[in-house]
Amino acid sequence: MAGQHILILVENLSVPFDRRVWQESRALVDAGYRVTVICPKGTKQDREAEATIEGVHILRYPLRAATGGPAGYLREYSLALFHTLRLALRVRRAGPIDAVHACNPPDLLFLIALVLRLGGTRFVFDHHDLVPELFLSRFEGGGKLLYRASMLLERLTFACADAVISTNESYRRVAIERGHMDPDKVTVVRSAPDLSRFIPRDPQPALKHGKPYLGAYLGVMGPQDGVDYALRAIAHFRDVLGRNDAHFIFMGAGDAFDDLVALSKELKLDDTVEFTGRVSDEFLQTCLSTADICLSPDPYNPLNDVSTMNKVVEYMAMSRPLVSFELTEARVSAGEAAVYVPANDEAAFAVAMAELLDDPVRRKQMGELGRERVERELSWDTSRQHLLGFYSRLFERNS
């Protein structure tokens, strides 16, 4: 029965900028739940301390993203935990909270849930990232201290959770095997595109800058996202394969953005690669409708191998073929809509781009297969049903 109050905690991004959290929030409101979100303020958007948007009540706190390695994460997470607890207690004083829905990272938000549990609040862990694998993948030498600490915190989070939402089957296995969760209490709710946002538009040849082909990248540009691999693959495409017939547009931002622009200049790709920063939905739709191929250059590492990349399914939603390194969950998502090359092999990535550009029939077939797969099982409509079913079962179990 809907009508219960759900408090969503997220530290990684502001809301509604965090697309997954915003989709979940709106779905729950539409189903009759009351939803409050606590999150950090954005740097360029979501700056108000308090707002109600489309029925979702949002409380935001100031937070500076981590810099300077492990010590930076300690400062960021400590401050986030303080502000989240402060605002959660404010919400609790105003009335009961039926469930606290905590999205990681960090795996510290179970502490807030423990405080709220004294009033009968259930704890839902929405498992966005494998934090131990994140630290292994992000820090040279493995970030061993952070890894050990994060493994402990992950175990405590699972131990405290009444139920878990996993973003894919690999994460679900972690919850069951590493987290010792009852399989009946772990539900997969994929991060999935809302097909109303991914609308084909008339191609704009001007985006190709006078060249026959356009390649596109859409997504975050952090140290583990592989944009540097893509840039080196493009340099190989030009310098070794002798191809200067494609322009490449990189849409998105992140904490490695400036370093990637510098790398592009160092590789002398100024007339081949264009960085747009974050873009409007209209530009995204037009660019992907114009693109001949899309790039998913996330390198193999312990995190990426088992994580679902939003960009993969978004390319598929726009009927675009893509090139990806061989990753377990990339293949699960994309199936035959992608060309897979050996992990982290930039030369092979370049060759795959060239071969795909030279085969328009294959590109069209791959794009159609991808779109059909999204419509059938990977769109937000499917994930929304799984989310609402999860909450219905949670409240039935605890009624």
C-alpha positions in Angstrom: 0.0 0.0 0.0 1.5 3.3 -1.1 1.4 6.5 1.1 4.5 5.7 3.2 7.4 8.2 3.5 10.7 7.2 1.9 13.8 9.2 2.7 16.5 8.8 -0.1 20.1 9.6 0.8 22.7 10.2 -2.0 26.2 11.7 -1.6 27.7 11.1 -5.1 25.7 13.7 -7.1 23.1 16.4 -6.6 19.4 15.7 -7.4 17.8 16.0 -9.8 21.1 15.9 -11.7 21.6 12.3 -10.5 19.5 10.7 -13.2 19.0 7.3 -11.5 17.9 8.8 -8.2 15.6 11.3 -9.9 14.0 8.5 -11.9 13.5 6.5 -8.7 12.1 9.5 -6.8 9.6 10.4 -9.5 8.5 6.8 -9.9 7.8 6.5 -6.2 5.9 9.8 -6.1 3.8 8.8 -9.0 3.0 5.6 -7.2 1.7 7.5 -4.2 4.7 7.5 -1.9 6.0 10.6 -0.1 9.6 11.1 -1.0 12.3 13.3 0.6 15.9 13.4 -0.8 19.0 14.5 1.0 22.0 15.2 -1.3 24.9 17.6 -1.8 24.5 20.9 -3.7 25.7 20.9 -7.3 28.5 23.1 -8.5 26.7 24.5 -11.4 23.1 23.3 -10.9 20.9 22.2 -7.9 22.2 25.1 -5.8 19.2 25.8 -3.6 19.3 24.4 0.0 15.7 23.3 -0.2 13.3 22.7 -3.1 10.2 20.7 -4.0 10.3 19.6 -7.7 7.5 17.5 -9.3 6.4 16.3 -5.8 9.9 15.4 -4.6 11.1 17.3 -1.5 14.9 17.9 -1.7 17.3 19.0 1.0 20.8 19.9 -0.1 24.0 20.6 1.8 27.4 22.1 0.7 30.1 19.6 -0.2 33.4 19.8 -1.9 34.4 16.7 -3.9 37.5 14.7 -2.7 40.9 15.8 -3.9 44.4 14.7 -2.8 43.9 10.9 -2.6 42.6 8.9 0.4 42.8 11.8 2.8 40.5 13.8 0.5 37.9 11.0 0.7 38.0 11.0 4.5 37.3 14.7 4.6 34.5 14.5 2.0 32.8 11.5 3.6 33.0 12.9 7.1 31.4 16.2 6.1 28.7 14.4 4.1 27.9 12.1 6.9 27.5 15.1 9.4 25.2 17.0 7.1 23.2 14.0 6.1 22.6 13.1 9.7 21.7 16.7 10.6 19.1 16.9 7.8 17.8 13.3 8.4 17.0 14.2 12.0 15.3 17.3 10.9 13.1 15.3 8.6 12.4 12.7 11.3 11.3 15.5 13.8 8.7 16.6 11.2 7.1 13.1 11.0 7.7 9.4 10.7 10.0 7.9 8.0 9.0 4.4 6.8 12.1 3.6 4.9 15.5 5.1 4.4 16.8 4.4 0.9 20.6 4.9 0.9 22.6 5.1 -2.3 26.3 4.5 -2.2 29.1 5.5 -2.3 30.1 5.9 0.5 29.2 2.8 2.4 28.7 4.8 5.5 25.1 5.7 5.2 24.0 2.7 7.2 25.0 4.7 10.3 22.1 7.1 9.5 19.8 4.2 9.0 20.8 2.8 12.4 19.8 6.1 14.1 16.5 6.2 12.2 15.8 2.5 12.9 15.1 3.5 16.5 11.8 4.9 15.2 10.9 1.8 13.2 12.4 2.9 9.9 13.4 0.2 7.4 16.8 0.3 5.7 17.1 -0.1 1.9 20.6 -0.3 0.4 20.6 0.9 -3.2 24.0 -0.5 -4.4 25.3 1.9 -7.0 29.0 1.1 -6.8 31.3 -1.7 -5.5 33.3 0.6 -3.3 36.1 -1.8 -2.5 36.6 -2.4 -6.3 36.4 1.3 -6.9 39.4 2.0 -4.6 41.3 -0.9 -6.1 40.7 0.4 -9.6 41.2 4.1 -8.8 44.4 4.2 -6.7 47.8 3.1 -7.8 49.0 0.3 -5.5 45.4 -0.6 -4.8 44.6 1.9 -2.1 45.0 -1.0 0.3 44.0 0.8 3.5 40.9 2.2 1.8 40.2 -1.2 0.3 40.3 -3.0 3.7 38.2 -0.3 5.4 35.6 -0.4 2.5 35.3 -4.1 2.7 34.4 -3.8 6.4 31.9 -1.0 5.8 30.3 -3.0 2.9 29.8 -6.0 5.2 28.2 -3.8 7.9 26.0 -2.1 5.3 24.7 -5.5 4.1 24.3 -6.7 7.7 22.1 -3.7 8.6 20.0 -3.7 5.4 16.4 -5.0 5.4 16.6 -5.3 1.6 19.0 -4.5 -1.2 18.5 -3.0 -4.7 21.3 -4.1 -7.1 22.0 -2.4 -10.4 22.8 -5.6 -12.2 23.1 -9.4 -11.7 26.8 -9.1 -10.9 26.1 -6.7 -8.0 23.2 -9.0 -6.9 25.7 -11.9 -6.7 28.0 -9.7 -4.5 25.1 -9.0 -2.2 24.2 -12.6 -1.9 27.7 -14.2 -1.8 29.8 -11.5 -0.2 27.1 -9.8 1.7 25.3 -13.0 2.8 21.9 -11.5 1.9 18.8 -13.6 1.5 18.3 -13.8 -2.3 14.6 -13.0 -1.8 15.6 -9.6 -0.4 17.8 -8.6 -3.3 16.2 -7.1 -6.4 17.8 -5.9 -9.6 16.7 -2.4 -10.7 18.9 -1.4 -13.6 19.9 2.1 -14.3 18.0 2.5 -17.6 17.2 5.2 -20.1 13.8 6.9 -20.2 12.9 6.5 -23.8 11.1 9.8 -23.7 14.6 11.4 -23.4 16.2 9.5 -26.2 14.3 10.7 -29.3 15.8 10.3 -32.8 16.4 13.7 -34.5 17.4 14.7 -38.0 21.1 14.2 -38.4 23.2 17.4 -38.6 26.1 16.8 -41.0 27.7 20.0 -39.8 28.7 18.1 -36.6 31.1 16.0 -38.7 33.2 19.1 -39.5 33.4 18.2 -43.2 34.4 14.5 -42.6 32.4 11.5 -43.8 32.0 10.0 -40.3 31.2 11.0 -36.7 32.1 9.1 -33.5 30.6 10.0 -30.2 31.2 9.5 -26.5 28.6 10.3 -23.8 29.3 10.1 -20.1 31.4 10.9 -17.1 35.0 11.7 -17.5 36.7 10.4 -14.4 40.1 8.6 -14.0 38.4 5.2 -14.4 36.1 6.0 -17.3 38.7 5.3 -20.1 38.4 8.5 -22.1 42.2 8.6 -22.2 42.1 5.1 -23.8 39.7 6.4 -26.4 41.9 9.4 -27.2 45.0 7.2 -27.7 42.9 4.8 -29.9 41.8 7.8 -32.0 45.5 8.8 -32.4 46.3 5.3 -33.5 43.3 5.4 -35.9 44.8 8.5 -37.5 48.6 7.9 -37.2 48.9 4.2 -37.7 45.8 3.3 -39.7 46.1 6.5 -41.8 42.4 7.4 -41.2 41.5 11.1 -41.1 37.9 10.6 -42.2 36.1 10.8 -38.8 35.4 13.6 -36.3 34.8 12.7 -32.6 32.6 14.5 -30.1 33.0 13.8 -26.4 30.0 14.9 -24.3 30.2 15.0 -20.6 32.3 16.3 -17.7 34.1 14.9 -14.7 37.2 15.4 -12.5 39.5 14.2 -15.3 38.1 16.6 -17.9 41.0 19.1 -17.9 43.6 16.4 -18.0 41.8 14.8 -21.0 41.7 18.0 -22.9 45.4 18.4 -22.2 46.0 14.8 -23.4 44.1 15.6 -26.6 46.3 18.6 -27.3 49.4 16.5 -26.5 48.3 13.9 -29.1 47.6 16.8 -31.6 44.0 15.8 -31.9 42.6 19.4 -31.9 41.2 19.1 -35.5 39.7 15.6 -34.8 38.3 15.7 -31.2 35.8 18.1 -29.7 35.0 18.3 -26.0 31.5 19.9 -25.4 31.2 19.5 -21.6 27.7 18.7 -20.4 25.1 19.2 -23.1 21.3 19.7 -23.4 19.0 16.8 -24.2 18.4 18.3 -27.6 22.1 18.4 -28.5 22.6 14.9 -27.1 19.8 13.6 -29.3 21.1 15.4 -32.4 24.7 14.3 -31.8 23.8 10.6 -31.3 21.4 10.7 -34.2 24.2 11.9 -36.4 26.9 9.6 -35.0 28.0 6.6 -37.1 29.6 4.8 -34.1 29.8 5.3 -30.3 32.6 4.7 -28.0 32.6 2.8 -24.6 36.3 2.8 -23.7 36.0 1.8 -20.0 39.1 -0.2 -19.4 39.0 -3.6 -17.7 39.5 -3.3 -13.9 37.8 -4.9 -10.9 35.0 -2.3 -10.9 34.3 -1.8 -14.6 34.2 -5.5 -15.4 31.0 -6.0 -13.3 29.4 -2.5 -13.6 26.7 -1.5 -16.0 27.7 1.6 -18.0 24.8 4.0 -18.6 26.4 5.1 -21.8 26.1 1.6 -23.3 22.4 1.4 -22.9 21.9 5.0 -23.9 23.7 4.4 -27.2 21.5 1.4 -27.8 18.4 3.5 -27.1 19.5 5.8 -29.9 20.1 2.8 -32.3 23.8 3.4 -32.4 26.4 0.6 -32.7 29.3 0.8 -30.3 32.9 -0.3 -29.7 33.7 -1.6 -26.2 36.5 -3.4 -24.4 35.7 -6.9 -23.4 33.8 -6.5 -20.0 31.4 -8.9 -18.4 28.5 -6.5 -17.9 29.1 -4.6 -21.1 28.4 -7.8 -23.0 25.4 -8.6 -20.8 23.9 -5.2 -21.6 24.9 -4.7 -25.3 24.9 -8.2 -26.7 25.2 -8.0 -30.5 24.9 -4.2 -30.5 28.6 -3.8 -29.7 32.0 -4.9 -31.1 34.2 -6.1 -28.3 38.0 -5.9 -28.4 40.6 -7.4 -26.0 40.7 -5.5 -22.7 42.6 -2.2 -22.7 44.0 -2.8 -26.2 43.9 0.7 -27.7 45.2 -0.5 -31.1 42.5 -3.1 -31.4 39.9 -0.5 -30.4 41.1 1.7 -33.3 40.9 -1.2 -35.7 37.4 -2.0 -34.6 36.3 1.6 -35.1 37.7 1.6 -38.6 36.1 -1.8 -39.6 32.7 -0.7 -38.2 32.9 2.6 -40.1 33.6 0.7 -43.3 30.5 -1.5 -42.9 27.3 0.5 -43.0 25.1 -2.6 -43.2 26.5 -4.0 -40.0 26.2 -0.7 -38.3 22.5 -0.5 -39.1 21.8 -4.1 -38.0 23.7 -3.5 -34.7 21.8 -0.3 -34.0 18.4 -1.9 -34.7 19.3 -4.9 -32.4 20.3 -2.5 -29.6 17.1 -0.5 -29.8 14.9 -3.6 -29.8 16.7 -4.9 -26.7 16.3 -1.6 -24.9 12.6 -1.5 -25.7 12.1 -5.1 -24.7 13.9 -5.2 -21.4 16.4 -2.4 -20.6 14.3 0.8 -20.6 13.2 2.7 -17.5 9.7 1.4 -17.9 11.0 -2.1 -17.0 13.2 -0.9 -14.1 10.3 1.2 -12.7 8.1 -1.9 -12.4 10.9 -3.7 -10.6 11.4 -0.8 -8.2 7.7 -0.5 -7.3 7.4 -4.3 -6.9 10.4 -4.1 -4.5 8.8 -1.5 -2.3 5.4 -3.3 -2.3 7.1 -6.5 -1.1 9.2 -4.5 1.5 6.2 -2.9 3.2 4.1 -6.1 3.0 6.9 -8.0 4.8 7.0 -5.4 7.5 3.3 -4.7 7.9 
